[in-house]
Amino acid sequence: MATSITTSLAPWLSVNDGPKAVNFYKTAFAAVETYRLQDPGGGLVVRLSIDGAEFWLSGESSGQNKPIEALGGNSIRMILTVKNPDVVFQQALNAGAKEIFPVGEGHGWRLGRLEDPFGLHWEIGHPLSE
């Protein structure tokens, strides 16, 4: 039986504290862990899904994954499109994120931006036309 492969693109986030990041994303965005590889030396690779939208995460271990500071700081911004950005944004703030700008309307979107505890920026919102 042939396996059907679907093309997809998923970001891979490198963070300083993998286990803490996994817990944050579960609490902040109701992420579900769909894959975990943890080695005895502390290395961690996890695939998370937020309502079917997947991303990968790894924690720093034995020099294989460099922390965000070593990669030149915040070079990626995540856009999380959800039905109710106000609720998800507040949930993330309650989990420890910092507000960059509050949820509001502009440029055809209802959107807010926050920084997670690992220095990554997340824009949470949806297009107003949907």
C-alpha positions in Angstrom: 0.0 0.0 0.0 1.5 3.4 -1.1 1.7 6.1 1.4 0.3 9.5 0.4 2.5 12.4 1.3 1.0 15.9 1.5 3.2 18.9 1.1 3.3 21.1 4.3 5.4 23.7 5.9 5.8 23.9 9.6 8.1 26.3 11.6 10.6 24.9 14.0 11.2 27.0 17.1 14.6 26.8 18.9 14.3 27.8 22.6 16.5 27.8 25.7 14.2 25.6 27.8 12.2 23.0 25.8 10.1 21.5 28.6 9.1 25.0 29.8 8.2 26.1 26.3 6.1 23.0 25.7 4.1 23.7 28.9 3.7 27.4 27.9 2.3 26.6 24.5 0.0 24.0 25.9 -1.3 26.5 28.5 -1.3 29.7 26.3 -2.7 28.2 23.0 -4.2 24.9 24.0 -1.5 23.2 21.9 -1.5 19.4 21.8 1.7 17.4 21.7 1.7 15.0 18.7 5.3 13.8 18.8 8.1 13.8 21.4 11.7 12.6 21.2 13.7 13.0 24.3 17.2 11.7 24.7 18.9 10.9 28.1 21.3 13.8 27.6 18.4 16.3 27.8 17.7 16.8 24.1 14.1 17.4 23.3 12.2 17.6 20.0 8.4 18.1 20.1 5.7 18.6 17.5 2.8 20.6 18.7 -0.6 21.3 17.1 -2.9 24.2 17.7 -6.3 23.2 16.2 -4.5 21.3 13.4 -1.8 23.9 12.7 1.5 22.2 13.5 4.9 23.5 14.6 8.0 21.9 16.0 10.1 22.9 19.0 13.5 21.9 20.3 15.3 22.9 23.4 19.0 23.7 23.6 21.1 20.5 24.1 24.8 19.6 23.7 25.3 22.5 21.2 23.0 21.1 18.6 20.3 23.7 19.0 21.4 27.2 19.6 19.3 29.6 21.7 17.5 32.4 20.0 20.1 34.9 21.2 22.8 33.0 19.3 20.7 33.0 16.2 20.6 36.8 16.1 17.5 37.4 18.1 13.9 37.5 16.9 14.0 36.7 13.2 10.6 35.1 12.9 7.1 36.2 13.8 4.4 33.6 14.2 0.8 34.4 13.0 -1.8 32.4 14.8 -5.2 32.8 13.0 -8.1 31.9 15.4 -11.8 32.5 15.6 -11.6 34.5 18.9 -8.3 36.3 19.1 -9.3 38.2 22.3 -9.7 35.0 24.3 -6.5 33.4 23.0 -4.5 36.6 23.4 -5.6 36.9 27.1 -5.0 33.2 27.7 -1.4 33.7 26.5 -0.9 36.7 28.7 -2.2 34.7 31.6 0.4 32.0 30.8 3.2 34.5 31.0 3.4 36.3 27.6 4.1 40.0 27.3 1.8 42.3 25.3 3.5 44.2 22.4 0.2 45.7 21.2 -3.3 44.8 22.2 -5.9 43.1 20.0 -7.5 45.7 17.8 -8.7 46.3 14.3 -6.7 47.6 11.4 -5.5 46.8 7.9 -8.4 44.3 7.5 -7.5 42.3 10.6 -8.5 41.9 14.2 -5.1 41.3 15.7 -2.8 41.7 18.6 0.9 41.0 19.2 2.7 39.4 22.1 6.1 38.1 23.0 6.3 34.7 24.6 8.7 33.9 27.5 11.3 32.7 24.9 11.5 36.0 23.0 9.3 35.0 20.0 6.6 37.3 18.7 3.1 36.0 18.0 0.4 37.9 16.2 -2.9 36.5 17.1 -6.0 37.4 15.1 -8.1 36.8 12.0 -9.1 38.7 8.9 -12.2 40.8 9.3 -13.7 39.6 6.1 -14.0 36.0 7.4 
